Amino acid sequence: MASDLTLPDDYAALLGDLKGRIRSAQTRAALAVNRELVLLYWHIGHSILTRQAQEGWGAKVVDQLARDLKAEFPDLKGFSPRNLKYMRAFAAAWPDPEFVQQLAAQLPWFHNVALLDKLKDPAQREWYARAAIQHGWSRNVLIHQMDTRLIDRQGQATTNFDRALPAPTSELAQQLLKDPYTFDFLSLHDEALERDLERGLLAHLRDFMLELGVGFAFVGSQYHLEVGGEDFYLDLLFYHLKLRCYVVIDLKIGEFKPEYVGKMNFYLSAADDLLRHEQDAPTIGLLLCRTKNKVIAEYALRDMDKPLGVSTYVIAESLPKQFEGQLPSVEALESKLGNSKVVQNDE
C-alpha cells in the first residue's frame, strides 16, 4: 500500500547530506583498510628480513610460512609465496616505518608492487610515489609514466616562463610541460603533414590528454578566431584548470624554426583578446615540433613577452603503408567532438 506520509520540506536536503556523509565515510574506510593492509604487509616483510639476517631463513622457510598463513586464514588473499617475497622486498625498499606510514601506505598495494618491479633507485621510487598520490594515478597510469620516464621529461621544455609569468605561476607552468612528449600510441608515414599529426592526436584524444597531464580540458581543434575581418585557426586549444588559462598548441611536423614564434605570438594576443575572461591568467603557447635546436629556441624566446614553450615529441615507427589513410577524416572527428566541446582530463 502506498504511504500517505507527508515529508518535511527539508527532507530532501537532509537525505542528500546523509548520502554524502555515508559515501565520504565509505571512502575513508576504504583508505583506512588499504593503509592498514599495506602496513601489515610491511611488518610481515620486515619480520622476514629480520629472521633472514639473524637466523638465516631461506626460500623454503618463506614457502612454509605462506602455507601456514593460508591455512590459518583461508578466506584472506595475499599470503602466496610470491606476495610474501614482495613484502620482504617492500620492507627492504622502505626501511623507515614512519616513512612508510606517510607515503607508501597512501598507495594501494599493487601500486607499491609496480614501483618495486620497475625501479631500483629509491629516489625515483619516492618521486613516482608522491606523483601518484598527488595526481590520483591508477596503477596502469603509474606504470605508463614510469615506462615513458616522466621523471626525466617533466619540466624540460624550453620556455620563457620565468620572464613572462609571475612566480609561483611560472614554476607551476614550467613543471606542466615536458620534453619530449611521448606519443607511442601514434605512428606517421614519412610524408605526413601537420594535419595528419593533428588528426592522429584527435583519434587518440584520451591517450594524448594523459600524456599532456592532469588538469588539461580539451576545448577544440582548428579553433576559429576572427581577427581584422580574416579567419585564423588554432591547431589545438585547451584550458588548464589549475593555471586558469587557455593553452594554445601549434603542431609542427619538422624541426623548430624561429619564425614559428612570431606566429604563436599573434595567436596568443588574439586568444587573450577574444577568449580570455577577466579572471583568467594569460594564455600560454606550446610549440610541438619533431626536433629542435635548444640554443636556437632559447634565442627565439629571449625577448618575447608572451608565455611560450617549445617541446619535441617522439612517435612510434612509421605507419605501415597498408594502414595509411585509414585514420578518421578531420570532418568526422570534428562532427563527433565539436569545435567547442570540453573534455576534462581526470587521470
Protein Blocks (a to p, Z undefined) as FASTA:
>chain_A
ZZfbdcdfklmmmmmmmmmmmmmmmmmmmmmmmmmmmmmmmmmmmmmmmmmmmnopafkl
mmmmmmmmmmmmmmbghiafklmmmmmmmmmmmmblklmmmmmmmpcfklmmmmmmmpmb
lklmmmmmmmmmmnopafklmmmmmmnommlmgopaccfklmmpccfklmmmmmmpccdd
ddfkbccdfkbcfklmmmmmmmmmmmmmmmnoghiacfbghiacdeehiacddfbacddf
klopacdddddfbdcdfklmmmmmmmmmmmmmmmmcfklccdddddddfbdcfklmmmmm
mmpmbdcddddddddddddfklgokaccfklmmmmnopmbccddfZZ
